[in-house]
């Protein structure tokens, strides 16, 4: 069922008002935490926590490793709004449902989106628990068509090549290098899921130029792009694709690797936020 722009705006405003009633804050940064990566939420200072079911219009998450909580507070002294867990298309949600939280976080004031996910490694150089900063994506969720109906109301929409802020990508890589942490850079492929990919699909995705594959992130990124937000994305490589040997991966394994690799990714994000906090407006 189509939703008019006026109704969508009203839904966003209602959700924002619920959040602001619990805590008046104007976040600068929106953060989305993926599977097994919720530990950054523990570092939020003066947190105010709402479950997704307390926020009108917010989709509930059912995936393991996703807490389903919206947290406002401060990281490195900067006001932030953080999703501890996300929703996915494979849970039965529409693109509108999945992108709605980004619209709400932008409505609160966020101008930068930092998004994280757990992903399978396609690049043969990658190993389990490696980190990758995303510089581009391939959308096999076909999200762009679902959002394109709003393009006329946003004439300033930028080209897809600018989805991921190149300056932030390079800054993240430099900070990781300074901390002696390896941070790969590459292309993320988004698929519908919920099943993991076959060997034939892995071979195809490699030929397409993909470095990592997962089931999320792109709808959020495209929505942020439409809203003229800066975007920085990271993947934790939770399993490495084999194109020759049959392998099976469980979601429990994905979450476990995310838990193990999370502290390194959190160190990079915190270093970036510390740097931002020290910069003059």
Secondary structure, DSSP 4 states (H G I P E B T S, - for coil): ----HHHHHHHHHHHHHHHHHH-----SEEEEE-TT-GGGGGG-EEEEEEEGGGSTTPPPP-STT---EEEEEEETTEEEEEEES---GGGT--HHHHHHHHHHHHHHT--EEEEEEEEEE-STT--TT-EEEEEEEEESS-HHHHHGGGGGG-TTPPPGGGSS-HHHHHHHHHHHHHTT---EEEEEEE---SSPPPHHHHHHHHHTT-SEEESSSHHHHHHHHHTT-EEEEEEEEEEE--SSS-----HHHHHHHHHHHHHHHHHHHHHHHHHHHTS--
